Amino acid sequence: MSRRRGRNSASLGGNDEAFGTAQLSVTVAPDSGTDQLVGLAGKMTINIVDGKQLYEFEYTLAESK
């Protein structure tokens, strides 16, 4: 994703290592993008494996006007 200005809201959910691999999910709240982030939708997952944080962000973004 190239640099864009704007804000969005997100919801969080996750589990800790007591249930296996530590994981946190961040979901972009629908219709929350502003300015150049209008149309942003997606989810970021953070996994902690062997003490390392691994980030994956799957998203879609409407074409800028």
MIDOSE-1310 file (N, C-alpha, C; in nm, 2 decimals, decimal comma, always signed):
residues 65
msrr	+0,09/-0,12/+0,00/+0,00/+0,00/+0,00/+0,09/+0,12/+0,00; +0,07/+0,21/-0,09/+0,14/+0,34/-0,09/+0,09/+0,43/+0,02; +0,17/+0,53/+0,05/+0,13/+0,62/+0,16/+0,00/+0,69/+0,13; -0,09/+0,69/+0,22/-0,21/+0,76/+0,21/-0,25/+0,83/+0,34
rgrn	-0,32/+0,94/+0,33/-0,36/+1,01/+0,46/-0,50/+0,97/+0,49; -0,53/+0,96/+0,62/-0,67/+0,93/+0,66/-0,67/+0,86/+0,79; -0,79/+0,83/+0,84/-0,81/+0,76/+0,96/-0,91/+0,65/+0,94; -0,90/+0,55/+1,03/-1,00/+0,45/+1,03/-1,02/+0,39/+1,17
sasl	-1,12/+0,31/+1,19/-1,15/+0,25/+1,32/-1,13/+0,10/+1,30; -1,10/+0,03/+1,41/-1,08/-0,11/+1,40/-1,14/-0,18/+1,53; -1,16/-0,31/+1,52/-1,20/-0,39/+1,63/-1,09/-0,49/+1,65; -1,07/-0,53/+1,78/-0,96/-0,62/+1,82/-1,02/-0,75/+1,87
ggnd	-0,95/-0,86/+1,85/-0,98/-0,99/+1,91/-0,86/-1,08/+1,92; -0,85/-1,17/+2,01/-0,73/-1,25/+2,01/-0,74/-1,35/+2,13; -0,62/-1,43/+2,14/-0,61/-1,52/+2,25/-0,46/-1,52/+2,29; -0,44/-1,57/+2,41/-0,30/-1,57/+2,46/-0,24/-1,71/+2,45
eafg	-0,12/-1,72/+2,49/-0,04/-1,85/+2,47/-0,10/-1,97/+2,55; -0,19/-1,94/+2,64/-0,25/-2,05/+2,72/-0,34/-2,14/+2,63; -0,38/-2,08/+2,51/-0,46/-2,16/+2,42/-0,38/-2,20/+2,30; -0,25/-2,20/+2,30/-0,16/-2,23/+2,19/-0,08/-2,11/+2,15
taql	-0,07/-2,09/+2,02/+0,00/-1,98/+1,96/-0,07/-1,85/+2,00; +0,01/-1,75/+2,05/-0,05/-1,62/+2,08/-0,09/-1,55/+1,95; -0,21/-1,49/+1,94/-0,25/-1,43/+1,82/-0,35/-1,31/+1,85; -0,34/-1,21/+1,77/-0,43/-1,09/+1,78/-0,48/-1,06/+1,64
svtv	-0,61/-1,03/+1,63/-0,67/-0,99/+1,50/-0,72/-0,85/+1,51; -0,69/-0,77/+1,41/-0,74/-0,63/+1,40/-0,82/-0,62/+1,27; -0,95/-0,59/+1,28/-1,04/-0,58/+1,17/-1,07/-0,43/+1,15; -1,06/-0,39/+1,02/-1,10/-0,25/+0,99/-1,25/-0,24/+1,00
apds	-1,30/-0,14/+1,08/-1,44/-0,12/+1,09/-1,50/-0,08/+0,95; -1,61/-0,14/+0,91/-1,67/-0,10/+0,78/-1,70/+0,05/+0,77; -1,67/+0,11/+0,66/-1,70/+0,25/+0,63/-1,64/+0,35/+0,72; -1,52/+0,31/+0,78/-1,46/+0,40/+0,88/-1,35/+0,48/+0,82
gtdq	-1,30/+0,45/+0,70/-1,19/+0,52/+0,64/-1,23/+0,67/+0,60; -1,13/+0,76/+0,62/-1,15/+0,90/+0,58/-1,04/+0,94/+0,48; -1,06/+1,05/+0,42/-0,97/+1,11/+0,32/-0,93/+1,01/+0,22; -0,80/+0,98/+0,21/-0,75/+0,88/+0,11/-0,77/+0,74/+0,15
lvgl	-0,83/+0,71/+0,27/-0,85/+0,57/+0,31/-1,00/+0,54/+0,30; -1,08/+0,62/+0,23/-1,22/+0,58/+0,21/-1,22/+0,45/+0,12; -1,30/+0,36/+0,17/-1,31/+0,23/+0,10/-1,21/+0,13/+0,15; -1,13/+0,16/+0,25/-1,04/+0,06/+0,31/-1,12/-0,05/+0,39
agkm	-1,09/-0,17/+0,36/-1,15/-0,29/+0,43/-1,04/-0,39/+0,45; -1,04/-0,46/+0,56/-0,94/-0,56/+0,57/-0,92/-0,61/+0,72; -0,82/-0,70/+0,73/-0,79/-0,76/+0,86/-0,64/-0,78/+0,87; -0,59/-0,74/+0,99/-0,44/-0,77/+1,02/-0,44/-0,87/+1,13
tini	-0,35/-0,97/+1,11/-0,33/-1,08/+1,21/-0,19/-1,07/+1,26; -0,17/-1,07/+1,39/-0,04/-1,07/+1,45/-0,03/-1,20/+1,52; +0,07/-1,28/+1,48/+0,10/-1,41/+1,55/+0,24/-1,40/+1,61; +0,25/-1,46/+1,73/+0,38/-1,46/+1,80/+0,42/-1,60/+1,80
vdgk	+0,53/-1,63/+1,73/+0,59/-1,76/+1,71/+0,73/-1,76/+1,75; +0,77/-1,84/+1,84/+0,91/-1,85/+1,89/+0,96/-1,71/+1,93; +0,87/-1,63/+2,00/+0,91/-1,50/+2,05/+0,92/-1,39/+1,94; +0,88/-1,42/+1,82/+0,88/-1,32/+1,71/+0,74/-1,28/+1,67
qlye	+0,72/-1,15/+1,65/+0,59/-1,11/+1,60/+0,58/-1,11/+1,45; +0,48/-1,18/+1,40/+0,46/-1,19/+1,25/+0,33/-1,12/+1,22; +0,34/-1,02/+1,12/+0,22/-0,94/+1,09/+0,18/-0,97/+0,94; +0,05/-0,99/+0,93/-0,01/-1,01/+0,80/-0,13/-0,92/+0,78
feyt	-0,13/-0,83/+0,68/-0,24/-0,74/+0,66/-0,30/-0,77/+0,52; -0,42/-0,82/+0,52/-0,50/-0,85/+0,40/-0,60/-0,74/+0,39; -0,60/-0,66/+0,27/-0,69/-0,55/+0,26/-0,73/-0,53/+0,12; -0,84/-0,45/+0,10/-0,88/-0,39/-0,03/-0,89/-0,24/+0,00
laes	-0,87/-0,17/-0,11/-0,87/-0,02/-0,10/-0,93/+0,03/-0,23; -1,03/+0,11/-0,22/-1,09/+0,16/-0,34/-0,99/+0,26/-0,41; -1,00/+0,27/-0,54/-0,91/+0,36/-0,62/-0,93/+0,50/-0,57; -0,82/+0,57/-0,55/-0,83/+0,71/-0,51/-0,88/+0,80/-0,63
k	-0,95/+0,90/-0,59/-1,01/+0,99/-0,70/-0,93/+1,11/-0,72
